[in-house]
Amino acid sequence: MDAVIVRIGNSRGVRLPKPLIEEAGLGERVSLRVVEEGLLIEPRSEVRAGWDAAARLARHRDDDLVTESWPTTHFEISEWEWEAADLDV
């Protein structure tokens, strides 16, 4: 399929037919990169896609507390001092 590069302000753009956009799974935002064959346009996945649904599900299961256990560091053992909390709110 051929396309024409059109002027858009100081930039240039290519109009993509809707069926081609749908077939490629492109949304509102895309990722562009230069490859040996030319320019590659890929769907851009959102970094936190699905986090809201996962958080709601965790809350529904009453499992929304952070439960990761990290190893204790030397700093925490020998240097860290907890301050008493001021509970007069």
PASEBA-1860 file (N, C-alpha, C; in nm, 3 decimals):
! residues 89
1> MDAVIVRI> 0.085/-0.117/0.000/0.000/0.000/0.000/0.089/0.123/0.000 ~ 0.063/0.216/-0.084/0.139/0.341/-0.092/0.065/0.450/-0.015 ~ 0.141/0.547/0.033/0.084/0.661/0.104/0.164/0.785/0.067 ~ 0.108/0.899/0.096/0.174/1.026/0.067/0.212/1.091/0.200 ~ 0.334/1.144/0.207/0.376/1.220/0.325/0.322/1.361/0.309 ~ 0.242/1.406/0.408/0.177/1.536/0.400/0.237/1.631/0.503 ~ 0.227/1.761/0.476/0.278/1.863/0.566/0.176/1.886/0.678 ~ 0.226/1.887/0.802/0.145/1.918/0.919/0.225/2.019/1.000
9> GNSRGVRL> 0.202/2.147/0.977/0.283/2.251/1.041/0.426/2.240/0.991 ~ 0.522/2.236/1.084/0.661/2.219/1.048/0.701/2.072/1.035 ~ 0.608/1.983/1.063/0.635/1.839/1.058/0.574/1.777/0.934 ~ 0.584/1.648/0.925/0.522/1.572/0.816/0.446/1.456/0.877 ~ 0.349/1.407/0.807/0.271/1.295/0.857/0.226/1.205/0.744 ~ 0.182/1.087/0.781/0.127/0.990/0.685/-0.012/0.954/0.733 ~ -0.110/0.963/0.645/-0.247/0.924/0.680/-0.257/0.773/0.665 ~ -0.304/0.709/0.773/-0.319/0.565/0.773/-0.467/0.530/0.761
17> PKPLIEEA> -0.503/0.442/0.669/-0.644/0.402/0.656/-0.692/0.330/0.783 ~ -0.816/0.354/0.821/-0.872/0.296/0.943/-0.859/0.143/0.947 ~ -0.887/0.070/0.838/-0.873/-0.076/0.844/-0.728/-0.119/0.876 ~ -0.631/-0.044/0.825/-0.491/-0.076/0.852/-0.458/-0.050/1.000 ~ -0.510/0.058/1.055/-0.490/0.089/1.197/-0.549/-0.020/1.285 ~ -0.670/-0.062/1.252/-0.737/-0.166/1.330/-0.663/-0.299/1.319 ~ -0.621/-0.335/1.199/-0.550/-0.462/1.179/-0.417/-0.465/1.254 ~ -0.351/-0.349/1.263/-0.223/-0.341/1.333/-0.240/-0.325/1.483
25> GLGERVSL> -0.362/-0.303/1.530/-0.388/-0.287/1.672/-0.334/-0.156/1.728 ~ -0.334/-0.051/1.646/-0.285/0.079/1.690/-0.394/0.155/1.763 ~ -0.354/0.226/1.869/-0.448/0.309/1.943/-0.415/0.455/1.919 ~ -0.445/0.538/2.018/-0.419/0.682/2.006/-0.270/0.713/2.007 ~ -0.191/0.634/2.079/-0.047/0.658/2.088/0.026/0.538/2.029 ~ 0.136/0.567/1.962/0.217/0.461/1.901/0.364/0.483/1.937 ~ 0.442/0.381/1.913/0.585/0.388/1.932/0.650/0.385/1.793 ~ 0.744/0.474/1.769/0.813/0.481/1.640/0.960/0.450/1.660
33> RVVEEGLL> 1.016/0.373/1.567/1.160/0.352/1.569/1.209/0.321/1.429 ~ 1.331/0.359/1.406/1.394/0.335/1.277/1.455/0.195/1.280 ~ 1.424/0.117/1.179/1.481/-0.017/1.162/1.552/-0.020/1.028 ~ 1.623/-0.127/1.003/1.701/-0.137/0.878/1.614/-0.118/0.754 ~ 1.492/-0.167/0.759/1.402/-0.160/0.644/1.332/-0.025/0.631 ~ 1.336/0.058/0.734/1.269/0.187/0.728/1.219/0.231/0.863 ~ 1.092/0.264/0.873/1.031/0.314/0.996/0.928/0.212/1.043 ~ 0.934/0.178/1.172/0.840/0.082/1.229/0.746/0.156/1.323
41> IEPRSEVR> 0.615/0.136/1.303/0.512/0.193/1.389/0.450/0.078/1.465 ~ 0.457/0.085/1.599/0.405/-0.023/1.682/0.303/0.031/1.781 ~ 0.209/-0.055/1.824/0.117/-0.012/1.930/0.198/0.019/2.055 ~ 0.159/0.122/2.126/0.227/0.159/2.250/0.145/0.110/2.367 ~ 0.203/0.020/2.442/0.131/-0.028/2.559/0.153/0.069/2.673 ~ 0.048/0.096/2.746/0.058/0.186/2.859/0.131/0.115/2.971 ~ 0.220/0.187/3.035/0.306/0.129/3.139/0.224/0.067/3.250 ~ 0.120/0.133/3.292/0.041/0.085/3.405/-0.095/0.028/3.361
49> AGWDAAAR> -0.102/-0.018/3.239/-0.228/-0.072/3.189/-0.272/-0.190/3.276 ~ -0.395/-0.188/3.321/-0.450/-0.297/3.399/-0.428/-0.284/3.549 ~ -0.349/-0.186/3.591/-0.322/-0.172/3.735/-0.448/-0.137/3.812 ~ -0.536/-0.054/3.753/-0.656/-0.015/3.825/-0.746/-0.135/3.852 ~ -0.761/-0.221/3.751/-0.844/-0.340/3.768/-0.782/-0.436/3.870 ~ -0.651/-0.450/3.867/-0.582/-0.538/3.962/-0.598/-0.485/4.105 ~ -0.590/-0.353/4.122/-0.605/-0.294/4.255/-0.747/-0.314/4.306 ~ -0.846/-0.296/4.220/-0.985/-0.317/4.261/-1.008/-0.462/4.302
57> LARHRDDD> -0.952/-0.556/4.225/-0.967/-0.698/4.256/-0.899/-0.731/4.389 ~ -0.780/-0.676/4.411/-0.709/-0.700/4.537/-0.791/-0.646/4.654 ~ -0.849/-0.526/4.636/-0.930/-0.467/4.742/-1.053/-0.553/4.769 ~ -1.116/-0.603/4.664/-1.234/-0.688/4.678/-1.199/-0.815/4.757 ~ -1.079/-0.866/4.736/-1.033/-0.987/4.806/-0.973/-0.955/4.943 ~ -0.976/-0.827/4.982/-0.914/-0.781/5.107/-0.766/-0.818/5.110 ~ -0.702/-0.805/4.995/-0.561/-0.841/4.980/-0.485/-0.723/4.920 ~ -0.515/-0.602/4.969/-0.456/-0.484/4.909/-0.343/-0.424/4.993
65> LVTESWPT> -0.287/-0.501/5.083/-0.172/-0.454/5.160/-0.044/-0.495/5.090 ~ 0.059/-0.415/5.104/0.188/-0.450/5.046/0.245/-0.563/5.129 ~ 0.272/-0.675/5.064/0.319/-0.792/5.138/0.456/-0.838/5.094 ~ 0.523/-0.759/5.013/0.655/-0.799/4.969/0.749/-0.799/5.088 ~ 0.833/-0.899/5.095/0.931/-0.901/5.203/1.069/-0.885/5.141 ~ 1.132/-0.775/5.174/1.265/-0.746/5.124/1.366/-0.786/5.230 ~ 1.482/-0.832/5.189/1.583/-0.865/5.289/1.626/-0.740/5.366 ~ 1.655/-0.758/5.493/1.701/-0.648/5.576/1.841/-0.608/5.534
73> THFEISEW> 1.864/-0.478/5.526/1.995/-0.429/5.484/2.082/-0.397/5.606 ~ 2.211/-0.383/5.584/2.305/-0.345/5.690/2.264/-0.210/5.750 ~ 2.221/-0.118/5.666/2.178/0.013/5.714/2.063/0.000/5.812 ~ 1.965/-0.083/5.778/1.848/-0.099/5.866/1.887/-0.162/6.000 ~ 1.982/-0.253/5.997/2.023/-0.321/6.120/2.107/-0.232/6.209 ~ 2.205/-0.162/6.152/2.302/-0.093/6.235/2.286/0.058/6.243 ~ 2.220/0.121/6.148/2.219/0.267/6.146/2.082/0.331/6.161 ~ 1.978/0.264/6.121/1.845/0.325/6.121/1.789/0.332/6.261
81> EWEAADLD> 1.730/0.447/6.296/1.663/0.464/6.424/1.522/0.517/6.399 ~ 1.424/0.447/6.451/1.285/0.492/6.437/1.259/0.602/6.538 ~ 1.188/0.702/6.496/1.147/0.808/6.587/1.007/0.778/6.635 ~ 0.979/0.815/6.758/0.845/0.794/6.812/0.746/0.878/6.732 ~ 0.634/0.819/6.700/0.533/0.891/6.622/0.458/0.989/6.712 ~ 0.429/1.105/6.657/0.350/1.205/6.729/0.204/1.180/6.696 ~ 0.133/1.121/6.790/-0.006/1.081/6.766/-0.107/1.187/6.805 ~ -0.060/1.304/6.848/-0.150/1.414/6.882/-0.194/1.484/6.755
89> V> -0.298/1.435/6.694/-0.343/1.491/6.567/-0.466/1.573/6.589
END
